[in-house]
Structures are given as C-alpha cells and as structure tokens.
Amino acid sequence: MLQRRRVPQGTVHHPVFARFYANCCGPAADARAGVAALRRELLAGATGRVIEVGAGTGLNFAHYPGTVSEVVAIEPESTLREAARSAAARAEVPVDLVPGVAEALPVKSEAFDTAVASLVLCSVHEVPRALAELMRVLRPGGELRFFEHGRAAGRGLAMLQRALDRTVWPLLMGGCHTGRDPLGEVRAAGFEVVRVRRLKVPERGPTLPTSPAVLGLARRPTG
C-alpha cells in the first residue's frame, strides 16, 4: 500500500533538539504532565488503518486501541525515527515507521480510515499543504484526530507567542511555533469538526507559551 517516494533531503534536520527530546520527553515525563492521558483520549475509539504524521519518538504508540489494524507512522527526523523503533516494537498494534514529511505523504490516496496529528502542526513547514495531504489520504468519512497546542486567547500571552515565534523559539525547539491556529487551519482545510475541547497543558502549574491546546475529532466530508 505504501508508495515510497524520495524524501526531500534537509527538509527536517534538528539533531540537537531531537536528542534532547528523545532523552528528556519520554513516557514518564508525558505521564507527569498529564499528556499521556490526553493521548489516550485522543486515540480512544480509533479504528482501521491509521496514518500518524510527525510520530516523534512514538509516544502515541502505546495508546492505540485493539480496534486499529495498522499504524503507518510518518517521521521525517532520523534521530526521532530511530528512537521510535523500540516503542513500535512494544506496541500492541502493528506499526510501520516511514520517513517522510507531512506535506508530501508517501502513501496512496483514500487509503486510511483515521489520521492522527499530535503536537506536530506547530512544526510543519506548510500547515495547509499538510492538512490537504491528510484529506487526500483519508477515505471519505474518515476521521482526523488532532491534539495540538496553539494560539492563546488572552492578549498578553498571544503577544508573547508572536514574539517568540519571530525569534528564538523555532530555532531552539525544532521548528515549533507557539502561536499557530490549528483548529482554524483544520476547518479551513475543509474538514468537518465533530467535537473539540480547549485545554491547558499541563493542567496545573504555570501557563507556558505552549500551554493553550485543542483536542478534537474531525471528518473528511463524504460528498
């Protein structure tokens, strides 16, 4: 089912950040921040063939339910992809790790029942193109499950996000942008949003530039 294309060279290469992330942001840190529970909520009820973009070190893999027949996990950063292999081996569902970028997915059209975007739209080069690709590879009626941090509602934090995004944050954090509007982008791409809730991550403690987040489910229209 996979169509292996030449992966654009140099498009995603953040070895310093990738090593930091792989060493410091594992399952234990995920659980302490409450993110592991949000991953379970994100993936509960997912079915069929799944494509996950920006799989990172594979922190989602342990939370896929048995109703999933296969996960094709796309990860463009080689250090993160290698770190994800042990998580894939431990997963209760088959996981195929594939190099590739969200803007040019190396898979056939309408080949998946579910797509997962989890803390990744902040760092892709072209969000509309990445979402158009997810629309392409989902079957009509297929689900997009998304968990993303993004633009703050409060003016002060939103101003801080814009300042960080124009300066140091993407350089230090592997291309991440704090102030994007993932929910607006999902809607603009033509997905039908079924449910969504806004949240703060972590729920307790100080509010960080990456704290405002949305978790939801959308569908590719059938018409």
N, C-alpha and C positions, 0 to 999 in steps of 0.2 A: 504493500500500500504506500510505503514511503517512496518519494521521488527525490533522490539525493542530488542536490544542486551544489555548485561551487559556493561555499560560504564566503561572503565578502571579507577579504583579509584586512585586518587592522580596524575593523568597524567597532569591535568591542574588545578592549585590551586594558584591563585595570589590575595588573598583578599584585600591586601593593595592597590596594583595597580588598581584592579577592582573598588574599592570605589573611588579612585582618578579619574579614567577615567569617571566613571558614573557621578560624581559631576561636573567635570571641562570641559568635552568634549561633551557637548550637542549640540542641533541644532543651537543655537546662535553662539557658537564658530565655528562650522562647516561652517556656512554661512560666518562669518568674514574671515576665512582662504581661502575661495573660494572652499572648499571641497564639499559643498552641490551641487554646480553647476556641479562639476565633477561626483558626484554620479548620478545626473540626466542624464548626458551624457552617463555614463556607462550603465544605465538601459533603456535608450530610445529604444523602439522597441522590448524589450524582450517579449516573448510570451510563452503561455502554462504553464506547471508545471515547477517551478523553485526550485532548491536547492541552498541555500546560506550557505557557510561554514564560521564559525567564525563571526556570526552575531553581536556580541558585544551587545551594548545597543539598537540595531535596528535602527541606523541612516539611513540605506538604505530604510527602510520600506515605508516611506512617498513618495519615488520617483519611486515606481513600477507603471508602466502604467496599464490601464484597460485591456490590451491585455494579462495580466498574470492571469491565472485561480487560482493559488495557489502557495504559497511560503512555503517550508519546510526549516526552519531556524535552522541550527545546531550551538549550542554554548556550549562549554564544561565548561566554568567558571560559577559557580552557581550564583554569585553576579551579573555578567553582564546579565545572562539569566533572572533573576528576574527583572532587570531594563528594559529589552526589552519588558516586557509584556504590559506596557502601550502604547509603540509605536506600538506594534502589534494590540492592541485594536483600535487604531486610524487609522490604515492603510486602504486604500480603496480596498485592495485585501485581501483574506483570508491568514493569516499567522499562521503556526503551529510551535511553538518553541519546539525544541527537544534537549535533552542532547546528546552529542556525540563528538567524535574527528574526525578531517579531515582524519586521516589515517585509520579509520575503520568506515565508514559511515553506520548508521543503517537503510539502505534502500535497495530496490531491484535494480538489475542491469537494465540498459536501461529504467529507469522509468521517466526520466526528459527530457524536451526539452531544458532547459537552466540551466547552473550552474554559480554561481557568487562567485568570490574570490576577496574580497575588503579589502585591508590592513590587510591581515591575513597570507599570505605565509611567512612573516617575522618572525612569531612566532610559526609556527607548528614545531613539533619535526623532522619530516622526509618529506621534500618537495616532493621528487619523489614519495613516497608512497601516499601522499595526492593527488597529481595530477593523479596518477594511479586510485585512488578511484573515482575521478571526471570523468575520462574517462569511468570507469565501469558503473557509474550510468546514464550517458548521453546516449540517443538513438543515433544511427549512424546519423551523420549530425547535432547533437545537438550543441548548442553554449556554449562556455566558455567565460564569460565576466570578465575581470580582471582589477583591478586598484590597483597597488602595488608600494610601494617605494622600492628602491634597490640601487645597486652599482653605485657609481659616475663615470663619465667618466674622470674627472680630477684626476691626480695622488695624489695631496695633500689631497683632501677630501676623496679619496678612502683609503689612508693610515690611516687617522683619523678613518674612519669607521671600518677598520680591528682592530685597537687598541681598540676602544670602544666595539666591538663585543667580543673580547677576555677577557674583564674585566668587567666594571660596567654596560654597557647598558642592557644586558638581565636581570640582577638581578634587576635593578630599573624599567624596562619597561615591565614587564610581559612576559619575554621570547623573546622580539623583538630583531631582528638582523638587523643592518642598511645596511650591505654590500652584501646581497644576490643578485642573478641574476634571478629575476622572469621570465623575458622574455626568457632567455636561458633555464630555467627549463621547461617552458611551451612547448617550441619546443622539448626539449629532451624527454618529456613525450609522444610525438607522435601527439600532436595537430597541426592542420594546421592553422597558424596565418593568419587571413584575413586582419586585419588592426591594426595598433598600432601607438601611438604617445608618444614621450617622453616629459616630462614637469617638471616644478619646483613647489613645493608646500611648502609654499604659493608662488604665482607668484611674488609678490613684497616683499621687505624686505630682511633680511639677509638669506644666504643659510645655512640651518641646515643639520646635518648628515642624516636626513630623507627626505630632500627636493627632491633629484632626484627620479623621478617616471615614470611609464609607465601606459598607459591606452589603452586597446585594446580588440579585439574580435578574438577568435579562434574557430575552429570546430573540433569535433571528426570525423575522416575520415569515409566515407561511405563504403569503400572497406574492 
